[in-house]
Amino acid sequence: MALIDLANPTRFLRFVERSLPWLVAATAIVFAFGLVEAALAPDDYQQGATVKIMYLHVPAAWLAMFAWAMMSVAAIGTLVFRHPLADVAAKAAVPLGAAFTFICLITGSLWGRPMWGTYWVWDARLTSVLLLFIMYLGLLVLWRSVEDPTLAGRAAAILTLVGAVNLPIIKFSVDWWNTLHQGASVIRRDGPSIDPSILVPLLVMALAFTLLFVTLHLAVMRNEVLRRRVRSLRLLQAQAALRV
Amino acid sequence: MAGARRNAGVRPRWRAMTALRAIIVRDMRIAIRIGGGAMMGVLFFLVVVALTPFAFGPDLALLRRVGPAILWIGALLASLLALDRLFAADHDDGSLDLILTGHLPLELTIAAKALAHWLTTGLPLVLATPVLALFLNLEPVGTGAVMLTLLIGTPALTFTGLIGAALAVALRRGGLLLPILVLPLTAPVLIFGVAASNAAVVGPVPFGTPFMLLCALTLMSLVVGPFAAAATLRHGLE
């Protein structure tokens, strides 16, 4: 189904109703598989069992950045193509992205305490992710404080595109600055530097997190479409009441 | 008739330059004559810098060490808090509608307005820095470094803040929302501005490295700011 067909909200709702049960099932299965794999994966020779935090931390961090990247694409859809569902998609991704960023920060902090000896350091990677979290919260506040969804959508779209500058900074912060955080170890030119026994569960968990994001995102988008319908029906009702 | 013909002969580029100069002169005149924009920014800067030693305690060695950071925070807040009136006054009296419907590219007009705003609020902050640096016990080298980094960095703050100023008009919202949205975007400028100032005084990084990054950030904001602000105004006020 082409993206343009989903521009019709009714067709989009039908699509969500049909695909959501499958997505929920797939998410549950991959999560169960990934959690078992992660539990059975060997401990790190230096870090011991704390390395298991990675199976939550790394996918959450990827999703935190993926959500903003998706919002940036949606922002172009809002500003350039005026796709009617683009700002619904952008709005729905904000709380999800904020939640994944929060999970990333919390798990990273809990992992840092035994490994680095501190919950928090002000280095480039941590600071740029904290800024990402603050920007998510800013967008959340923006969506809540402006009543007209179209107006809020356009303002949020511009801010999202400007904020996208932060994404490469997060990605490359471990290469550009000296930091406690380890460097890129999965996507490298000379192949992953992680042993397959740890890498495979990590990738399964990443898939599970992505499925979780897509499932929740579609559900939140459906709720938002319905909420907007209720809003416009209420406005019509109020106008009709005025005319009588 | 003759006048009209002579006017038609003038190349369009010339008329654009005249119009931009007129906007800059008008905005600077308004800022200096009414509302006291320039004075208010410097006063706010003074208040922030004067308040911090109350929080840190009057330890001169400590103040010398954190002085560049205090000056940068003060300048950051002063230049951003002054911004929310950049378009608001023009929106209230209708001149913003004229600017939006005018012949000039909106991005250029906005850049001209931002330049005028920086000349009346950003530049006074830089000029006030040596006096405030005395309070913080900075050495001449440190004072010079902070002045230089502020001279390069405050345009970045103004042009990034443009987005916030445009949002303030488009969303008809002021107050705390805009600092929340805009301040995270200014974090890199603050980081490299303070890093360069500190590098000049204590090292260990050479001054040039963070300073070049600061210059890059300023150049980037000079491009991104006007375009984002113009898009906000176009989409918000149509």
Interface residues (C-beta under 8 A of the other chain):
Chain A: L79 T127 L131 I134 M135 L137 G138 L139 V141 L142 S145 V146 L151 A152 R154 A155 I158 L159 L161 V162 G163 V165 I169
Chain B: I163 L167 A170 L171 R173 L177 I180 L181 P184 L185 A187 P188 V224 A228 A231 T232 H235 G236
